[in-house]
Amino acid sequence: MTLWFKQSLKSKLSLLILVAVITPLLATGVVSYRIASNLTEKIEKESGMNTLRQVSEKLDFLMSDVDTMSVFIIGQKDIQSYLDRDREDYALYSQNVAFLMNLASSKPYISNITITSAKGFPALSNTTVLHSGLPALQQSYAEEHSMDEKWWTPPYENQTTDDGVAEVFSLVRPIRDLSKFKRIGELSISVDIPEVRRMLQDAGWNASGHIWLVDDEGRTVASPSANTGSTGQTLPDIDFLKDNEGVATVSEDGESNTLLYYTLPTLGWKLVGVIPTQIYTAQNKYVLTLTAYAIGLAAVFAGALVLYFITWVTRPLSKITKKLKDLNPDEPITRIEVKTSDEIGMLLHSYNKLSDRIQRLKTQLQENEAKKKEADIQALQAQINPHFLYNTLSSIHWTALMNKDKPTAEMVGALSDFLRFSLNEGKEMCAVQQEVAHAQNYIRIMSKRFPDKFDSAFFIDPELHDKTMLKLLLQPLIENSIMHGLQKLKGQGCLFVYGELRGDHIAFAVEDTGTGIEANKLRKLRRHLNAPDEAAEDTVRSGRSGYGLRSVHRRLQLHYGSSAGLSIDSEPGIRTRISFEIPILEERA
């Protein structure tokens, strides 16, 4: 596939144009589908929110009716008289119970109405309450709701002779004397949760979704099905439902769902509905199928047209390609006759100009090759001088040995090795063993110049011998120690060269027991090493000793980075130590 694409211009143009045509078609289809999907989702959300508003109106009416009923009950003279008497009145008790039974029977959503006396009289109720979860609930919410205020309870269970065990939530409010406003009792009107559940079922919410009535603390009060959510259970992840109404996206069992919520004006409780996202996609299957068919047909038609036009356009280029394949590179390139003035004709005209240019370049290349051979001969001749120098030094070395002048022979031999390594055929890198040998040759030469002036010792880790490093780093440091530290010493000094392996780095140090460096001069020397402008010579301590300290410092930074420069420590009159650290190179130069 890759070879076919590279060899054929027709295939490239066909593929690129097909991509250029089909990509907008696909993008149009995707955008159309997204618009349809978003529109369906918007309609579904608006429909769901309208449903929540309708259910909210019914529930709000129910709550308002219960609140109005509570005010009506509190204002009854017989109720006030029964609660405000000094002793029990069974006639009023029976009359009030009958009143409550008639009132509760007219409201199917009323489970029971209970009035308790502050004086301990028998409680008034439309039914016999065998067990009620209200007292325990009041005790647990004593800090949040005072007995002197009206409040709606969370769900709890009541057991009565009429309904058995029933799930309810209640409006609880104090009863006060109408003339003295002192508290004489308490009224609780319990709403039957199954009746509220039937109201939610009649709302016509989507069968795949869920709807809940939750209180202000997020506890489930009612749902269309008892299996959907347990009464009193706190729904997870609804703390963000802080506005009066809104839409959010939640995840349930790994699937994305749309959550709608609406706040009841009377209580502040919320109706929460969940619509699975798969409902939207299911409704968009028809649009998706239609869009796919339309894009597929358009893509096939566009592909056929592209292939036809590409073939028509590239046919002249194919003919030219076949003709150019028969050309012999060793023979002069023949010109091609130009018959048209379009892009193909301009291409042929440029080809003819290019063939003339190629012919001239071939002639020029032949001339350059001749000049290069001449330059190689001159370079070979230039190498005669170093070889002549090595041969001459070798002759002097052997003459000294023949004359039994061993010191002269050693000095000449060391000088020959020193010069040979310094030239090193122009190479920048060398083995650590070669660098150490070069430094030792230099010390042999200097010990002959300054006899009995210093002793030297090398401490090099044997594991470093085959490692690769930048050449001519140790010799300038040794020269600096001899010329500026040991030579000025009145007695005999010592010179030490250290080399050790530190992880993936090599550490070198040159230390002498010479005159040392004063603190002021040491600061100037360190500033001089890191000066931004290039210096022609080291003016502090290096003098004119070849590379000099600054030269070595700059070479280290250029080859190994800014952290590989020289480090200088000195104690005046005691010692001077110059060190550096370089990374280990994997390949030898």
C-alpha positions, 0 to 999 in steps of 0.5 A: 500500500505504501509503495503504491502510494509513493510510486503513483502521482495518480494515487496520491491525487486520488487519495487526497481529493477523496479525503478532501471531498469525503471529509466535509460530507462526514463532517456534515453528517456528524453535525446533522446528527448532533443537531438532531440529537441535541434537538431531541434531547432538548425536547425531552428535557423540556417535556420532563421539566413540564411534567415536574412542574405539573406534578409540583402543582398537584403536590403543592396543592396537597401541601397547601390543603394540609396546611389550610386544614391544620389552621381550620382544626386549630381554630375549632372551638370544640378543639380549643375547649377540649385542650384548654379545660382543667379536666377531661371531658369525654363528651367533647372527646367523642365529639372531636374524634368524630369531627376528625374522622369525618374530616380525614375521610374526605381527603384520601391522602390523609392517613391520620390526624392526631391532636395531643394535649399539653395537659396529658388528656387522651389524644384526639385521632381519627383512628387508633394509633398502635405505634408511631415513629413521630415521637422518636423523630421529634426527639432526634430533630429537637435541636433543629425544630422547636416544639413552638414552630410548624415543620414537615417531618421526613418519612416514618412509619405509623401503625393504625387499626385502619391502615396497618403499617403505613409510610407517612410524612406529617405536618406538625404544628403547635396549638395555642389558646386563641385568647392567651396564645399559650401552648395547649397542644400539638397537631400532626397531620400525616400524609399517606406516601402511597397516595403521593406515589400514585400521583407520581405514577400518574405523571406519565414519566418515561418508563426507563427513567425514575422520579423521586420526591426528596426533602430538603436534606436529600432523603427520598419521600416518595417514588413511582415504585417502591423498588425505585428508591426506599423511603427515607434513603438519601439519594447520592450526589444531589448536593449540587441541586441548589437552584430552584430548578435545573438540569444536570448530567449524572452517571448511574451504573456506568451510564450517563443520564440526564437529571432534572429537578424542580422545587416545590414552592410551599415546602422547598422539597424537590422533584427529581427525575432521571432520563437515561441518555439511551432514550435520546439515541434510540429516538435518533436511530432513524435520523442516523440511518438516513444520514448514513445512507445519504453520506454513503451514496454521496461518497460513492458518487464523488469517488467515481467523479474524482477518479475519472477527472484524475485519470483525465488530468494525469494522462499527459504526465503518464506519457511524459514519464514513460518517455523519460524512463528511456533516457540514458544518463550517460548520454546527452539529454535530448530536449522535448518538443513543447506543443502547449502553453498550459501547466504541462507545457510549462513543465516541459519547458522547465525540463528543457532548461533543467537539462541544459543546466545539468549538462553544465553542472556535469562539466563543472563537477569534472573540473572540481574533481580534478581540483580535489585530487590536486588538493589531496596531493598537496595535503599528503605533501604537507604531512611530510614535515611532521614525519620528518620531525619524528624521524629526526627526533628518533635519530637523535634519540638513538644517537644519544643511546649509542653515546650512552647519554641516557638523560638526553635519550630519555628527554628526546624520547619523551619529547617525540612522544609528547609531540606525536600525541599533541598532533594526534592526526587532528583528533579531539578525543583520546583514551584516558591512558593516552592522556595520562602517558602524555602528561607523564612525558611532559613531566619527564621533560620538565624534570630535566629542565628543573632537576631536583625541583619536584617529585611527581606521582600518578594515582589513576584508577585502572578501570579508566584506562580504556575510557574516552576523554577530550585530549590535552586537559591534564598537561596545561594543568600540570604546566600551571602547577610547575611554572606558578607553584613549584618553580617559585618554591625555595625547596623541593615540592610534590606534584600529584595527579589523581583520576577516579571513577565516580558513577558515570563520571570521571574525576581528575585533579592536579595538586601541588605543594607549591606557593599557593594562591592568595585569596584575592588573586584566587577570586580574580582567577575564578572570575577570569575563568567565567568571564563572558568575553574571550581572553587572549591569555590567562593573566592571573596565574596561567601566563603563556603556558599553551592552552592555559587554565581559561582555555581548558575551562572553556574547552570543558564547557564547550564539549561537556556542558557548563557544569564540567568546568575547572574548580580551583582550591588553594591554601597560600603557602601550602597547596593548590588543587585544580579539578574537573569532572566529565561524563563517560563517553560510550564510544572511543574517538 
